Amino acid sequence: MFRYTKLTALREVAFWVLALVILIPFYFLVTISLKTDQELVTTSVVAPPASFNLGNFASVLSATGNTNVVMGLTASITITAATIVCLILFGSMTGYVIARSTTRLSSGTYYLFLIAIILPNQLATVPLYIGARNIGLTGSLWGMIVLYTALLLPLAVFLYAGFFRSLGTEYEEAATIDGASRTQIFFRIVLPLMSPATGTVAILTGLIVWNDFFTSLIFLGGSSAQTLPVTMYYYIGSLVSKWNEIFAIVIISMIPILVFYLIAQKRFIQGFSGGLKG
């Protein structure tokens, strides 16, 4: 039976204090983004805004050209969502084949994926750019989706293969006896059981794609398809010291990925609590 002791109360207080410390930067982020230009220079950083002012957000969202936040946000959402779908589809199928195969070729392929995770992507930037330019994938959303899918596929395969190896084959054998095809077994039985792994893959790869700046700057910089991090780079460079608008664009960039995490966090936690087995 659970007993609420002094040690339990002390732990709770410690966690609340830790949570408040972690939330302090978010407090500054929100309060400064709601302040007018005059309040920014006349009031303390700690002081809350005099009124609920959304003018900074309106100013950020109405920018045009290289600093068009709406276009950058749309491009980031499109690239991130499409990449996640591709990684779930191709990563799960590849991981399933590797996990269920017992040949040396399968083991060798798995270790090649591990090597691809270890090697930094920046090593291949020049040949990737030349190849993408030659086939017309630079400056386009579809080019970035293909590129990110290829770069992050080793991570997705590694995660899925670990989960598939921890999954028994009883359901698959029963479905085979009932006459189900290999494709039906995978999409109707195996993949739904892998929802914790899918949540883990989606959140980890989604965060990487959403926050990536270097790759987007190289392959999309100057185009109409540039992502939000690149747009923020141009926008902040033009503001210099208008921290209220800078913080406003930071909040705008945080909202979609926070919403996505809140939706998928249950699967994400289940995936990590289940463990990763190599």
C-alpha positions in Angstrom: 0.0 0.0 0.0 1.3 3.4 -1.0 2.2 5.7 2.0 2.6 9.5 1.5 5.7 10.2 3.6 7.8 13.2 4.2 10.3 12.0 1.7 7.5 11.8 -0.9 6.5 15.4 -0.1 10.0 16.6 -0.3 10.4 14.9 -3.7 7.2 16.6 -5.0 8.4 20.0 -3.8 11.8 19.4 -5.5 10.1 18.5 -8.8 7.9 21.6 -8.7 10.9 23.8 -8.0 12.7 22.2 -10.9 9.7 22.6 -13.2 9.5 26.3 -12.3 13.2 26.8 -13.0 12.8 25.1 -16.4 9.8 27.3 -17.2 11.6 30.6 -16.4 13.0 31.0 -20.0 9.5 30.4 -21.4 8.2 33.1 -19.2 10.7 35.6 -20.6 10.0 34.4 -24.1 6.2 35.0 -23.8 6.3 38.3 -21.8 8.9 39.9 -24.1 7.1 38.8 -27.2 3.9 40.6 -25.9 5.6 43.9 -25.1 5.5 46.9 -27.4 8.8 48.6 -28.6 8.3 51.3 -25.9 7.8 48.8 -23.1 10.8 46.8 -24.2 13.2 49.7 -23.4 11.3 51.3 -20.4 10.3 48.3 -18.3 12.2 45.5 -16.6 12.8 42.2 -18.3 11.0 40.5 -15.5 7.9 42.8 -15.6 4.9 41.4 -17.4 3.4 43.4 -20.4 0.9 46.1 -19.6 -1.6 44.6 -22.1 -2.1 41.5 -24.2 -0.5 42.8 -27.3 -0.3 40.6 -30.4 1.1 43.3 -32.6 4.5 41.6 -32.8 3.0 38.4 -34.0 1.0 40.2 -36.6 4.1 42.0 -37.8 6.1 38.8 -38.0 3.3 37.0 -39.9 2.9 39.9 -42.4 6.6 39.9 -43.6 7.3 39.2 -47.2 10.2 38.1 -49.4 13.0 36.0 -47.7 11.4 36.8 -44.4 7.9 35.4 -45.2 7.2 33.5 -42.1 3.9 32.0 -43.3 5.6 30.5 -46.4 8.5 29.2 -44.3 6.0 27.7 -41.8 4.1 26.0 -44.6 7.2 24.6 -46.2 8.5 23.3 -42.8 5.2 21.6 -42.0 5.0 20.0 -45.5 8.6 18.8 -45.5 8.4 17.5 -42.0 5.0 15.7 -42.3 5.9 14.1 -45.7 9.3 13.0 -44.4 7.8 11.4 -41.3 5.3 9.5 -43.5 8.1 8.2 -45.8 10.3 7.2 -42.9 7.5 5.3 -41.2 6.7 3.5 -44.4 10.2 2.6 -45.7 11.8 2.4 -42.3 9.3 0.0 -40.9 9.4 -2.3 -44.0 13.2 -2.3 -44.1 13.5 -2.9 -40.3 10.9 -5.7 -40.5 12.8 -7.5 -43.3 16.2 -7.1 -41.4 14.7 -8.3 -38.1 13.0 -11.4 -39.5 15.8 -12.4 -41.8 18.5 -14.7 -40.5 21.0 -14.4 -43.5 24.4 -12.9 -43.3 23.4 -10.3 -45.9 20.7 -9.1 -43.5 23.1 -8.7 -40.6 25.6 -6.9 -42.9 23.0 -4.5 -44.1 22.0 -3.8 -40.5 25.5 -2.8 -39.6 25.8 -0.6 -42.7 22.8 1.3 -41.4 24.5 1.6 -38.0 27.6 3.1 -39.7 25.4 5.5 -41.6 24.0 6.8 -38.3 27.5 7.4 -36.8 28.8 9.2 -39.9 27.9 13.0 -39.9 25.7 14.0 -42.8 27.9 17.0 -43.5 30.5 14.7 -45.0 28.3 14.1 -48.0 27.0 17.7 -48.4 29.0 18.5 -51.6 28.3 15.3 -53.5 24.6 15.4 -52.4 24.2 19.0 -53.5 25.9 18.2 -56.9 23.7 15.2 -57.4 20.5 17.0 -56.3 21.2 19.9 -58.6 21.8 17.7 -61.6 18.4 16.1 -61.3 16.6 19.3 -60.3 15.9 18.6 -56.7 17.5 21.7 -55.2 15.1 24.6 -54.3 12.1 22.3 -54.1 10.0 20.8 -51.4 10.0 17.3 -52.9 13.8 17.4 -53.2 14.1 18.1 -49.5 11.6 15.3 -48.7 13.7 12.8 -50.7 16.9 14.1 -49.1 15.7 14.0 -45.5 14.2 10.6 -46.0 17.5 9.2 -47.3 19.5 10.9 -44.5 17.3 9.7 -41.7 16.3 6.3 -43.0 19.2 4.6 -41.1 17.9 5.9 -37.8 14.4 4.8 -38.6 15.5 1.3 -39.6 17.6 1.0 -36.5 14.7 1.9 -34.2 12.2 -0.3 -36.0 14.5 -3.3 -36.2 15.1 -3.1 -32.5 11.4 -3.2 -31.8 10.7 -5.9 -34.3 13.3 -8.2 -32.7 11.5 -7.8 -29.4 8.2 -8.8 -30.9 7.2 -12.4 -31.0 6.1 -14.2 -34.2 3.0 -15.8 -32.8 0.5 -13.4 -34.4 2.3 -13.7 -37.8 2.3 -17.5 -37.7 -1.4 -17.5 -36.8 -2.2 -15.1 -39.7 -0.1 -17.2 -42.1 -2.2 -20.3 -41.1 -5.4 -18.3 -41.8 -4.1 -17.6 -45.3 -3.0 -14.0 -45.0 -0.3 -12.8 -47.4 3.0 -11.3 -46.2 1.8 -7.8 -47.1 -1.5 -8.2 -45.2 0.4 -9.6 -42.1 2.7 -6.6 -42.1 0.2 -3.8 -42.6 -2.8 -5.3 -40.7 -1.0 -7.0 -37.8 2.7 -6.1 -37.3 2.7 -2.4 -38.1 -0.3 -1.6 -35.7 1.6 -3.4 -32.9 4.5 -1.2 -33.6 2.7 2.1 -32.7 5.2 2.9 -29.8 8.1 2.5 -32.3 6.2 4.6 -34.8 5.7 7.4 -32.3 9.3 7.3 -31.3 10.5 7.5 -35.0 8.0 10.2 -35.8 9.0 12.5 -32.9 12.8 12.0 -33.2 13.0 12.4 -36.9 10.3 15.1 -36.9 12.4 17.2 -34.4 15.5 16.7 -36.5 13.8 17.8 -39.8 11.9 20.7 -38.2 15.0 22.2 -36.4 17.5 21.6 -39.2 19.1 24.7 -40.5 22.3 23.8 -42.3 20.8 21.4 -44.9 17.8 23.7 -45.6 20.1 26.7 -46.0 22.3 24.9 -48.5 19.6 23.2 -50.6 16.7 25.8 -50.2 18.4 29.1 -49.4 17.1 31.9 -51.6 14.2 29.9 -53.0 10.5 30.3 -52.4 10.5 26.9 -50.6 12.8 27.8 -47.8 11.9 26.4 -44.4 11.2 28.2 -41.2 14.7 28.0 -39.7 16.1 29.7 -42.8 13.3 32.3 -42.8 14.1 33.0 -39.1 17.8 33.4 -40.0 16.9 36.1 -42.6 14.3 37.7 -40.4 16.4 38.0 -37.3 19.3 39.3 -39.3 17.1 42.2 -40.5 15.8 43.0 -37.0 19.2 43.4 -35.2 17.8 44.2 -31.7 14.0 44.1 -31.8 13.8 41.3 -29.3 10.0 41.4 -29.0 9.6 40.4 -32.6 12.5 37.9 -32.5 10.9 36.2 -29.5 7.5 36.2 -31.3 8.9 34.3 -34.3 10.6 31.9 -32.0 7.2 31.1 -30.3 5.6 30.7 -33.8 8.3 28.2 -34.7 7.7 26.2 -31.4 3.9 25.9 -31.6 3.6 23.2 -34.4 6.2 20.9 -33.0 4.9 21.2 -29.4 1.4 20.4 -30.6 2.8 17.3 -32.5 4.7 16.2 -29.4 1.6 16.5 -27.2 -0.4 14.4 -29.6 2.3 11.7 -30.0 3.9 11.8 -26.5 2.0 8.7 -25.2 3.5 6.5 -28.0 6.9 8.2 -27.5 7.0 7.3 -23.8 5.7 3.8 -24.5 8.5 3.3 -27.1 11.3 4.3 -24.7 9.8 2.4 -21.7 9.7 -0.6 -24.0 13.5 -0.3 -24.6 15.5 -0.6 -27.7 17.1 -4.0 -28.4 19.9 -4.2 -31.0 
